[in-house]
Amino acid sequence: MHVANEVSRRQAMQDAPTYWWDRQNVWSQAATKLKVKIQRARRFLLALAVVAAITGTASAQMEIWRNDSGRYAAFAAAVAAGLTPLAGRGSRPSLIRDWTRIRSVSEAIKAEVLTYLAHVSPYRENSAAENLWDRCSRFEQEAADLMGHAIGILPKERQLPPVGDVDTYCERRIQGQIRDYYRPQTLNMKRRENAVHYVASFFAIAATVLAGVSGALGIEHAAVWVATAATMGTAVIAYGTAARYSYQYLEYSRTADELQRLLAGRQLVGGAASHHEDDRFVAQCERIISAQNEAWMTSWKSEE
């Protein structure tokens, strides 16, 4: 029986990288699922704010015409206002905190598996697989309260990354992360930040024009829409602030630049790097990558 248990344990240790690569995918899917829920809630809140502002003002204007249109508009404004607290639950601080923690677990497991595959410290010893198992298990144990978000999620079929040393680690992990994630996300966040700026500016200009039309031409109906345009502009700015496009843009850009500098420094060394230098290089890369996630968590917690 003892021999059978030892064989089973050794088999589990041999399968440790694959097992934890699958677990990383489960946590990654859970984080993505929660992020999508939060994003949808924010967009819904923005839509409700716009609808409430427009229909609320329109209802007051339509009452002058004494027809049913004003009552319909007032009803729409009331519904939009009533749904706002419910929609806000989808982006409450506790969900944002859970999302960042789940993302942190996913990234931590990914970092350990890739460090293991690169055969650098702390995975140079014969007990590397056991070490991987212990470290990744600790991440999951610390996030036991988040397991509910991963219920029913199955890992996608995928192979372990083709990483076998520090050179392939550089190619698959670092260059791939810069090329396929950080640079595209930097551009994406910049586009979204610009879009928020343009839309908010449009409403600000609209409010200014309406105020001018009301004051210069004496059109009273235009005056009531000034506050509406200003409210919609404020809602758009609040949406952009909550989404933190500017912050994300800076973080993605900074992380990509720091990783690029590390790669450039290693290329100067060439193939003459020692085990100690390899260990330090990988540790520095993972520290930079994890710093972005830690910064996220600190930033979001500041709002609670």
C-alpha positions, 0 to 999 in steps of 0.5 A: 500500500505504501509503495502504491501511494508513493507511485501515485504521489510521484505521478501527481508531482509529474502532472503538477505543471499541467494540473496547475496550468488548467487551474490557472485557466479556470481562475482566468475564465472566472476573472474574465466572467466577473470583469464582463459583468462589471463592465456591463453594469457600468455601461448600463448605468451610463445608459440609464443616466442618459435616458433619465436626463433626456426623458426627464427634461423632455417630459417637462417640455411635453407637458406644455403640449398637454398630450400623453407624450409627456406622461410617457417620457416621465414614466421612462425617466422614473423607470430609469431612475428606479433601475439605477440602484439595481444596476449599480449592484453589478459594479459594487466595490466588493465585486471589483475587489473579488475580480482583482483578487481572482485575477491576482490568483490567476496571474500568480499561478501562471507566473509559477508555472512559467518559472517552473518550466524555465527551470530557474530558482526556486525550481532548480532542485529535484523537489521542483514539482513538489515546490510548485504544488505547494506554492500554487496550493497556497494561492488557492487556499488564500482565495478559498472564499472566491471559489464560488466564482469558479463553480461550473467552469472547466479548463479549456483544452490547451498545451503547456507553453513551449518553455524549457529554458530562459531563452524560450521564456523570453520569447513566449512569456515576455515578448509574447506578453509585450506584443500580444497584451501590453502594447495592444491594451495600451492602444485600446485604453488610449482609444477609450480614453480619447472616446470619453474625452470627445463625447464629454467635450461634445456635451460640454459644447452642446450645453454652451451652445444651448445656453447661448441660444437661450440667452441671445435668442430668448428661446426658453425651451433651449435653456432647460436642456443646458442642465441636461447636456451638462448632466450627460457630460458628467455621466460620461466623465464618471463612466471614464473615471470608473473604468480608469482608462487613463490609469490603465493606459499608463500602467500597460505602457509602463509595464511594457517599457520596463519589460522591454528594457529588461529584455534589451539588457539581457540581449547585451549579455547574450548566452553568457548569463549565469544561473544566478543571473537567469534566476534574477532576470526571471524574478525581475520580469515576474515582479514587474508583471505582478506589480501591475496587478498589485497596483490595480488592487491597491487602486480599487481598494482605495475606493472602499 
